[in-house]
Each structure stands twice: as C-alpha cells, then as structure tokens.
Amino acid sequence: MFSITVLCSMLWIVVTIGYYALVLNTSNLHGDPFFNCFLSGLVEVPAYIIALLLLQYCSRHLCQSSTLFLGGVMILCVRIIPIDSEIVPVLLEILGKFGMTSAFCVVYTFSSELFPTVIRNTAMGCCSMAARIGSIVSPFIIYLGQYNKALPYILMGGFALCGALLCFLLPETFGKPLPETMAQMQPICG
C-alpha cells in the first residue's frame, strides 16, 4: 500500500508540475499574450472530453501513459527542435498543454481506483497534498528560463516522460471491481 501511495504521489507531482508550469509560461510565448492565454484555456475543453472518452474505453495504464507521453514529447519539441517559425512553438506548447490537461483528468480517476474505500479519501488527500509540491515548484521551473530558454521545457518534458513510465508500476484497475477493504487490497499489492 505504501508503494502505491508513493507512486501515486509522484505521478501527481509530475502532472501538476507540467500543467501549472505550462499555465504560467503562457505569457512567455511569442505573439499576443491574450490570444495565447485564450488558446491555453480553450484547449482544456477538448482535452477533458478526450480524457473522459479514454477513461471509458481504455485501460488506465494506456490513458495515463499516453496523455503524459503526448504532453512530454510536445513540450520537449518546443525548444529541442530548432524552428524559426513563431507559430510552431506556440502550437507545440498548446498540444503539450492538451496532453497535460488530459493527464490531470486521468490521474484523479486512476489514483482513486487504486485505493480501497476505507482509506480512499485519506489517500486522495495525500496525493493532493503531494500535488501541491508540484504547484510550488512550477514557478521556479519557469524561472530557470532566465538562464537557459530550453531548461524549463527539458525538465517539464522529462518529468512527463518519466511519469508515463512510472504509471506502469501501478496495478491496472480498468474493468475491475474497486477494493472495499484493506484485505481486498492485499492481492492487488502483492
């Protein structure tokens, strides 16, 4: 149970770092900051719809890893691929935000299904508390752009890709009955 809690907490930290760092970085993008902020908010609508459809039809591992992988790859491509266009980096960051927003939606469902009913609220509170660490760290990651423009993107993308792999260490919950007691959780944890 401890390992599941630690892994879920790490996953929440990764997701919140990626999500909030992208939100805070919107004003640093090329072009009109108001339009970029509008796009950043607008992309959340289809991201949540896609995430809900993925949750309904796909395994939790696939949902969490694919959304984090999409977000991580797009974020890494923003600065790693040298492009002279001002539009392409904005589109890549918006696609990264799409992936991270979807990952945020999925992580709530995935982690809540991992814990038995008797401790689910406490475990979700622990994961949410861990997520605040990601929220606290996010502005500092963006600030690293003062020293090297690529560094925030490398960190956000790298964390997201690590999170995409990390979720495979958690048990699959798709289509399985939720554990009600700690005794029912023992076969899942091993």
ZIQUI-V564718 format. One record per backbone hydrogen bond with DSSP energy under -1.0 kcal/mol. CO is the residue of the C=O (numbers start at 0). NH is the residue of the N-H. E is the energy in kcal/mol with one decimal. If there is no record, write none. Layout:
BEGIN
CO|NH|E ; CO|NH|E
END
This chain:
BEGIN
0|4|-2.2 ; 1|5|-2.6 ; 2|6|-2.6 ; 3|7|-2.6 ; 4|8|-2.4 ; 5|9|-2.4 ; 6|10|-2.3 ; 7|11|-2.5 ; 8|12|-2.2 ; 9|13|-2.3 ; 10|14|-2.4 ; 11|15|-2.6 ; 12|16|-2.4 ; 13|17|-2.3 ; 14|18|-2.7 ; 15|19|-2.4 ; 16|20|-2.1 ; 17|21|-1.6 ; 18|22|-2.0 ; 19|23|-2.7 ; 20|24|-1.6 ; 24|27|-1.7 ; 25|28|-1.3 ; 31|35|-2.4 ; 32|36|-2.0 ; 33|37|-2.1 ; 34|38|-2.7 ; 35|39|-2.4 ; 36|40|-1.9 ; 37|41|-2.8 ; 38|42|-2.2 ; 41|44|-1.2 ; 42|46|-1.5 ; 43|47|-2.3 ; 44|48|-1.8 ; 45|49|-2.8 ; 46|50|-2.3 ; 47|51|-2.3 ; 48|52|-2.1 ; 49|53|-2.8 ; 50|54|-2.5 ; 51|55|-1.4 ; 52|56|-1.5 ; 53|57|-2.8 ; 58|62|-2.5 ; 59|63|-2.8 ; 60|64|-2.6 ; 61|65|-2.4 ; 62|66|-1.8 ; 63|67|-2.1 ; 64|68|-2.6 ; 65|69|-2.5 ; 66|70|-2.4 ; 67|71|-2.9 ; 68|72|-2.8 ; 69|73|-2.3 ; 70|74|-2.2 ; 71|75|-2.4 ; 72|76|-2.1 ; 75|79|-1.8 ; 76|80|-1.0 ; 86|90|-2.5 ; 87|91|-2.8 ; 88|92|-2.3 ; 89|93|-2.4 ; 90|94|-2.5 ; 91|95|-2.2 ; 92|96|-2.3 ; 93|97|-2.1 ; 94|98|-2.1 ; 95|99|-2.5 ; 96|100|-2.7 ; 97|101|-2.2 ; 98|102|-2.3 ; 99|103|-2.0 ; 100|104|-1.9 ; 101|105|-2.3 ; 102|106|-2.6 ; 103|107|-1.1 ; 104|108|-1.1 ; 105|109|-3.0 ; 106|110|-2.2 ; 107|111|-1.7 ; 108|112|-1.8 ; 115|118|-1.6 ; 118|122|-2.9 ; 119|123|-2.7 ; 120|124|-2.1 ; 121|125|-2.1 ; 122|126|-2.4 ; 123|127|-2.6 ; 124|128|-2.2 ; 125|129|-2.1 ; 126|130|-2.1 ; 127|131|-1.2 ; 129|132|-1.0 ; 129|133|-1.0 ; 130|134|-1.9 ; 131|135|-2.3 ; 132|136|-2.2 ; 133|137|-1.8 ; 136|140|-1.8 ; 137|141|-2.1 ; 138|142|-2.1 ; 139|143|-1.1 ; 141|144|-1.8 ; 142|145|-2.2 ; 143|146|-1.5 ; 143|147|-1.9 ; 149|153|-2.4 ; 150|154|-2.5 ; 151|155|-2.8 ; 152|156|-2.6 ; 153|157|-2.4 ; 154|158|-2.8 ; 155|159|-2.2 ; 156|160|-2.4 ; 157|161|-2.3 ; 158|162|-2.5 ; 159|163|-2.0 ; 160|164|-1.4 ; 161|165|-2.4 ; 162|166|-1.8 ; 164|167|-1.2 ; 165|168|-1.9 ; 166|169|-1.2 ; 172|175|-1.8 ; 178|116|-1.6 ; 179|117|-1.2 ; 184|188|-2.2 ; 185|189|-2.2
END
